[in-house]
């Protein structure tokens, strides 16, 4: 095993993936008190360059070499979805705690194998649903749980994003490769599926369409629509495209028996018989200061992602230290990864059958399972 080269009592972490991994995982882990001791990629020269730029001393294309180090207690995985299962299973099998990116796996069967391996290893397992910690999402979840709208009945999650409307837009190749787990359903809608589950409950049935809005052919979807009903009777729609042009637009709203709740940017609003008001963000839901908005296209979302991801890594650090886990937001576990993949599998099956309704069966309740 390689000797430890980390300073002080900062536990060592390995980051697998040289894109989002370097841009967000590395600084989030450091902010949470880890020392990133190794970077794992697929191209040796590129991995070495990016490791040097990020200040990571050990660069390799061999995960086993990184796991052989005696200073590694945690691994984060930020690679294309088709690679998640073997990487996560290897990491938990070595006894390391793991954060794995979303979309969690290629399908629910793979996801279940990852959960089973993590549970057998007895390690902490988290999914990169960092937006659970976005203050407006966390505050809305708390308000809904407290009865802000009475009994929720109707929900709308709509998003028009000008990310890939221009076919010349530069994105990772796997984003449009269905075999690699690409497509906007996994890239973005998986976050919203998680949001719906945490805000409102488990999915009972859905019908879906997946399509390409941009001027591309033969690629995975850049747009998706899911009409759903939850186990508690809430009816709703998730409607997204990454192929819009111009100013982004969206609507996130829940209507219930006694009121309505919606988000507007980072603000949460509630309307009921007493009027309309913005909800204050309590101190326990505040995020670390965000970095400045960057002109670098590689960092166009870093100011939105880094704070929430730091909170996710803080959960990992608390688990490594054996401290009580932060509980202001329920941490997303591999069980949530399974539950999300069940919904994504159903959406793909529905879309392949011209939008037929798919019944998902009894709710899993995975969103309420504790981190081991």
N, C-alpha and C positions, 0 to 999 in steps of 0.2 A: 504494500500500500504506500501511496505517496505521503510524505510527511505533511503535517498541517502547516499552512503559511498564512493563516488568517489571524488578524490581530485581536487581542483581548478575548472577550467571551462571546463574540459574535458567531453564532452557528453558521456552518458552511452550507451553501446552496449551489445546485447545478441548474443552469438554464438550458433547456433544449429548444433550439430555434433561434435563428439569428436575425429575424425581422422584428415582429412584435415582441419577441423575447428580449431583444436588446433594447428596443425603444421603450417598453413599459415594464416588463418583468424585472429587469436588472435594477432600475432606479426604485421600483416599488419594494423589492426585497431589501435593498439597502436602507430605504426609509423606515422599514419595519424592524431593522436591527440585524439583518443577515449580512454575511460576507459572501458575495458571489465568487466562488473559487474556480468554477469551470463553465465554459460555454461549449455546447455541442451543436454542430451543424452537419451539413451533408457535403459541402465543398470545403476542402482543407484550406485553400488560400483565402477564400472569402471569410471563413470562420476565424482564421488567424487575424485578418485585418480588422474585423468587427470586434473581436475580443480585445485587441490592442486599443482600438478607439474607445471602447467602453471601460477600459481599465481592468479587464479580467485576465489573470495571469496564465491560465491553462486553457488552450483551445484544442479541440479534438473532434473527429468525426465518429468516434467510438464511444457510445454511451457506457459500455462496460468499463472502459478505462476511467471514465469520470466516477463511476460508482465504486471503483476499486479504491478510491481515496478514503482515508480514515477521518477526514474532516468534513464529510458530507452527511447532513442529516435530512435534507429536503431537496426535492426536485420539482421544477416547474416545466411544463410542456407547452410550447407554443409553436406547433408544427401543423402541417395540413391534417385534416381530420382522419384521413385514411391511415395515418401513422400512429394515432393516439393509443390504440389498444395495445400493440406490442410494447410501446415505450412505457406506458403507464404500468402495465403488468410487470415489466422488468424492474421498474423503479420501486414499486411496492414490494415486489418479491425480494428485493435487497434490503428491505426493512426501512426504506426512506418514506417520509411523509411527502405527499404529492398535491400539487395544483395542476389540473389538466384543463386546457382551453376548451371552449365551445366552438362549433358544434362538437359535442362530447365524443361521438363515435360515428361510424358509418351507419349503424342501425342499432335497434334496441338489443338485439342478441349480443353484439359486441359490447354494448354498454353494460349488460348484465355480467359478462365475463370480467370486465374491469372492476365492477363493484364486488363481485365474489372474491377476486384476488386481493383487493384492498381489505375487505373484512377478514379474510383468512390471515393476512399479514398483521392485522391489528394496528394499522397505521392511520394517521389522519388523512382524509381524502377530500379534496375540495375541487369544485368546478369553477372556471373563470367567468362566472356571472357577476362581474364586479359592479354592474349597475344596480344591484340590490342596494349598494351603499350610496348611490346618487341621492342627495338629500331629498329631492322632490319625490323620487320613487319610494324611499324609506318612509318619508313623512306621510305620503298618501296611503301606503300599506297600513301604517299605524292608525291613521284616521278612519279608514274603512273598518279595521278591526274593532275600533271603539264605537262604531255605529254612526259615523258622520252622515251617511245617506240613508240610514235605516236598513232595510233589507235590499241589497243590490239586486237589480232586475235586468239591467241593460248596459252593455259596455262597448266602447268603440276605441280601437287602436289603429290609427291611420298615419302613414308616414310617406312623404314624397321627398326623396333625397337625390340631389344632382351629383351622384358619385360616378356612375358609369354610363350616363346618357350618351356621352360622346364615345364612340367605339375606339377612339385613339387614347382614351384614358388609360394610364398605366396602373395596373393592378397585378397582384401575384397570379401566375398562370393557373393555379389550382382553383381560384375563385370561380372560374367558369367551367371547371371540369367535374362533372357529376361523379365520375368514378373515384375522384380524390376527395369527395365530400363537399364539393363546391356548390355554389348557388346561394341566392339571397335568403332562402328559407332557413338554412343553417347559419349563415353569416349574421343575419340580423333578427329574423323572426324567432330564432331560438331564444334570444334575450327576452323578447316580448312574451313568448310562451311561458318562460320562467316568471316574468312579471305578473302575468295573469294568474298563474298558480299561487303565487305568494299573496297577491292582493285579494283574490276572489275564490280560489278553490280549484279542485281537480277537474279535468276535462272528462265529459261523458260521451260526447259525440261531436263529429265535425264533418264538413264537406269543404273541399279545397280545389283551387285551380292554381297552377304554376305556369308562368309564361315569360316570354322575353319581350320587353317593351323597346329596348334599344335596337339599333340597326345591326344586330348580330344574328348569325344563324348557327345551328348545330352546337349550341352551348347550354350550360345549365341556366336555370331561371334567374332573371334579375328582378322579378316581381312575383308577388304571391298574394292570394286572398284565401282566408280561412274563416268560414262561418261556423261558429261553435255554440254548443250548449254545455254548461258545466253541471257537475253532479248536484249542485244546489239549485239548479234551474235558471241561473243567469244565462241570458242569450247575448251573443256579441259577434263582432267581426274584427279580424286582424287583416289589414289591407295595406300592403307596402310595395313600394318600388324604389330601386336604387337608380333608375334610369330617367328621373325627372330632369328638367332643365330650369335654370333660374334659381329663384329663392326657395329654400326648403320650406315645406309646409307639413302640418300634421295636426292631429286631434287625438288627445287621450282623455277619455271622459267615462265616468261611471254614474248611472242614474239609478236611484232607488226609491223606496216607498216614502222616504221623508226628506230627500234632498238629492243634490248632485255634487259631484267632485270632478275637477278637471285640473290638468297641469297646463301652465303657460310658461315655456322656458323652464327656469328653475323655481318657479312659484307654484304653489298648490292653492287652489280656490275651492271653496265650498259655498253652495247656495241652498238655503232652506227657508222655513217660514220666518225666520228672524232676519233674513237679508243675505247679502253676498259679502264674503270676507276672505282675505288671504290668511293662510295658516302660518304662524311663525315656525321657523326651524329650531327645535330644541338643541341645546349644546351637545347632547350625546349623538346627534345625527350630523353634526358639522364635519366637514372634511378638512384635511391639511390644505394650506394655501396652494392654489394651482399655479403651475408655471405659466409664463406669458404665452399668449397665442403666437405661434410661429409662422413665418412666411415660408418655411420649408414644407413642401407638400407631404413629406414623410411624417411630419409632426402636426398635421392639420387637426388631429383629434387628441393629441397627447394631453392637452390641458383639461379635457373632459374625462380622460381615462385614468390618469395617474393617481389622483386622489382616491377614487373608489378602489383601485387595485391595491393601493397601499393598505387600505383597511382589510382587504382580503388576506394580504400577506401578514398583517398583524394577527389575524386569527391563527395562521400557520405558526407564527412565532410563539404565541401563547401556548399552543399545543406542544411545541418542541420544548418549551420551558416547564411544562406541567402546570401552568397557571390556569385559572378559570378562563374560559373562552369569552371574548367580548360578545354580549348578547343583545346589543341595541338593534341588530339586524340578524335574522337567522342565517347562518352560514350555508352556502350551497354545497352540498356533498355529492359524491358519486351517485347516491340514491336519487338526487334531483336530476343528475345527468341521465339516469335510466328513464325517469318519468318524462323528461323532456323529449328523449328520443322516441318514446312510445307515441307521443303526439306528432312528431315530425314524420315518423314512419306512416302513421295514419293519414297525414296530409298528402304524402307522396302516393299512397295507395289510392286515395280518393281522386287525386288529380289524374292518375293514370287510367282511372275508370270513369272519366268524364264528370267528375265532381259528385259521385255518389256519396251518400252519408255513410260514415264509418262509426260504429259504436265501439268505444274503447273499453267497455266493461267496468268492473268495480274500480273506484279510484284507489290509487296506490297510497296516498297520504305521505308520499316521500318527502314533500316539502316540510314536514313537521318532524322528521327524524333527526335525532341528535347527532352531532359529530362524535365519532368514537374517541 
